[in-house]
Amino acid sequence: MSIKKTIITVAPTGAWPKKKDNPNVPMTPQEIANDVYECYKLGAAICHLHMRDDDGNGTMDKAKFEETVDLIKKKCDIVINCTTSGDLNATDETRQAHLRSIRPEIASYDCGSMNWMHNSLFINHPKFLEELGMTMQEFDVKPEIEIFDAGMIYNSLYYVKKGVLKTPCHYQLVLGAAGGSSATIENLVYLKGLLPEGSTWGALGIGKQHVPVMLATVALGGHLRVGMEDNVMWSAGVLAESNSQLVKRAADIVRIAGNEVATPADARKILGLNRVCNFSK
């Protein structure tokens, strides 16, 4: 029986954590690129990228994405996964502009709207989701379907029937976001059970449930996402020293479970990616 290969995605930055939360959060294109390369060397096959403006706030600035991706591609062949969110003031156009110029191999597809952080709205209007799905098809970008609650899985099934999403789908189960499903093993098992047959999937737990969700995800056969977008702590009261520290722990867990850590080439095969993002301005 062949050994299972587990993909590790690193999400180094996100839109919210700042240096005051952990001084090791990378913020600039150069910091993010350097960080991603260190994670790649320790087993990350995919990097999930957010950008920050000069004040450290989340932004969908196309030029920031272009600069960062170009710096990363000069260092390694890690799979590029760009967010289509991370700035609550972004427009439908700015959330997609970088997909057209960079053509990343993967991009996030947040499959529904939700109350965000209990004080704002994370809007993914049906019209936007249909447009985003067709943009991804046009530019050969695989959607990573972000699932914050069960309803978003049912939304995805509707968009598959409508032709907006193509199978096999790849899902990321995001547990612990304020306004979404809490990060419990019970929720992980429930959401995993709703996924359509033939899908690939990964999961993450935000905050203190980060490690338990990671352990359960490996046991259930899923792929992993780690990084300071989701958790700036190493353990209770201890800040993470780097994203690469978090990647190394994930890789150790994968190996202890008897699996192999997937390479970028493995990830491309598992996810059915047909090309490499070779962006260069």
N, C-alpha and C positions, 0 to 999 in steps of 0.2 A: 504494500500500500504506500503510495507516494506521501511525502511529508507536506503538510499544508503550509502555504506561504501566507504570512500575515502582513498586510500593508500598514506602515506607520506614516500618518500624515502629521506634519508639524504646522501648527497655527501660531506663529511667533509673536503676533502683535495685536490683532483685533482692533476694535474701534474705541475701546473704553479705558483699559488700564494705562496708567501714566507712570512716569518716573517716580512720582511720590508714592505710588502703590508698590512698585518694585523698581529700583534704579537700573535693573538689568533688562527691562523691556526695550527692545529695539524700536526706534522711531523713524529714523531717516532711511532713505533708500540704501545708502551704503551700510548702515547698521543692520538693516534687515537682510541684505544680501550676504553679508559676512556671517550672520547668525544662521541663515538657512544652510550655508555651506558647511558649517560645523555640525549641524544636525544631519545633513546628508552623509557625512563621513561616519556617523554613528548609527545610521540605519534608516533615516527618514527617506521614503521614496517619493513623497508628495509634499509640496509646501502650499499652504492655504494662505493667500496674501490679502491683507488689508493695508491701506495707506493712511498716513497722518499728514496734516497740514503743518505749517511752520509753527503753529501754536500747540501742536500735539493732539489736535482733534481729528476724529475720523473724517476722511474725505474720499470722494470718488474722482479726484483729479487724475485725468488720463495720463498726463505727463509724468506724474509720480509713479504710476503703474509701469509705464514704458521704461523709465529709468531703472526701476528696481528689477524688473524682469530681465532687462539687458545685462545688468550687473550679475545676476544669478546665472544666466545662460553662459556667461564667459567663464564661470567657475565649475559648473557641473551639469549633468543631464537630468536633474531631478524634475519630476512632473510638476508643471505649473498649474495651480488651481487658484483662480482669482475670484474674490467675492464680487457680488453684485449688490451688496448692501454695506452698511457701516457708516452711513451718513444720513440721518433722518431728514435732512433738508435736500437730499439729492432728488433730481427729477428722473422720470422714466428714461429720458435720453442719456443723462450722465451715468446712470447705472449700467448702461450697455455700451457706451462709447469705446471703452478700452477693449471690449471683446472684438470689435471690428478692426482695431489697429494691431492688437497683440495676437489675437486668435489663440488664447491659452488652450491647453488640452482639456481642461475642466474648468467649470465655473459654478458658483453656488446658485441654486434655484430654490428660494424660500417659498414653500408651497402653501401659503396662506398668510392672513393678517393676524395680528395679536396685540394685546396690550403689552407694552414694553417697559420694563423696569417699574411698572405700576404708576408711571407718571407721563407716559407718552404712547404714541401709536406707531406700530411697525406695519406699514401699509404695503400689501402686495395685492393690488386690485386685480380681478380676473382679466381685465383688458391688458394690464401690464404683463401678467404671467403668460398670456397667449402670445403677446408680442415677443417676450423674452425667449420663449420656447422656439419660436420660428427664427429669431436671430441666431440662437445657438445651432439650429440645424443648418442655417445658411453658411455659417462660418466654421462648421464642424467642431463645435465645442460641446463636450459631453456634460450634461447637467448633473451636478451633485445635488440631489433633492434633499433639502434640509427639512427635517421633521421635528417640530417642537411639541406637537400633540397629535392625537389619533386622527383628528379631522383632516390634517394635512396629507395623511396617507390616502384617505378617500378622495381628496382633491386630486392627487396625482393620478389615481386610477381613472378619473374623469378625463384628465388631460391626455392620458394614453389613448383612451377611446376616441378622443377628438383629433388625435394625430399631432398634438402639440408636443408631447413627449414620446420618444421612441424607446421600445424595449430592446434589450434588457436594461432596466433602470438601475441606477446606483443611488442608494439612500445613505444619508448621514442622520442618525438619531441623536438629537441634541437634547440632553436632559439637564434640568437644573436652571434653565433661564427663567428669570422673573416673568411671570405671565404664561409660561409653558409648563409642560409636565415636569414634576419634580424628579430628582436624580435618585431613583430607587431601582433595585434589581427587579422588583415586581413590574414597574413600568417598562423597563427594558425588555423583559420577556414578553409582555403584552404587545408592545409596539412591533417587536421583531416578528411576532406571530401574525401580524396583519400584512406583512410585506408580500407582494406577489411572487409566486414561484419563479425561480430563475434570476431574481434580482441579486446584485451584490450589495453589501451594506457594511457600515461601520457605525461606531457610537462613541459618545464622549459624555462625561459627567462634569458639570461646572462646579468649581469650588471643592468643598471637603469630601464629596462623594466621587471625586475624580478617580482614585485608585480602585475602590470597589466596583465601579462601573467598568473600568478597564479590565479587571480580572474576569468579571462575568462575561464581557464581550468576547474575550479570547475563548472562554469556555464554551460559548454559544456559536463559535465559528465566525465571528465578525472581525472587521479590521478596526484599527485604533487611530484616534486623533489625540494628540497631546500638544501642550504649548501654553504660553502666557496669555493668549487670547481667552483661554478657558480657566486658567488657574495660575496665579502668580506665586503660590506657595508650594514648597517642597513637602512639608508636613505641618502639623499644627504649630503655629507660632514661628515657623522657619521659612524664610523667603527662598524661592528657587534661585540658584546661582546663575542659571542660564537655561535657555530652551534645550540645548544639547544635553543637559543633565536630565531633563524630563524625557527626552528621546531615549537616552541610554537605559533609563529604568524600564521604559516600555519594551525596548529590545530584549532586555534581560528577562522580562515576564514572558515574552513570546517564546524565547528559547527554553525557559523552564517548563513551559506548557508542552514542549516537544515539537513546536513549529519552527519554521525558518522565517527570518526577517526578509520580506520581499525587497528586491532591488527595484530601481525605476523601470528596468526592462520587464521584470515580473509584473509590476503594477500595470504597465501598459497592456500586457497580455491578459491579466485578470479582468481589467475594466474594458477591454476591447477598444483601446485607443489606437487610432490608425496613423498617427503622425507625432512628431516632436515639435514643440513650440520653439522656433528658432528666431525669435524676435530680435531685430537689430535696427536701430533708427538709421 
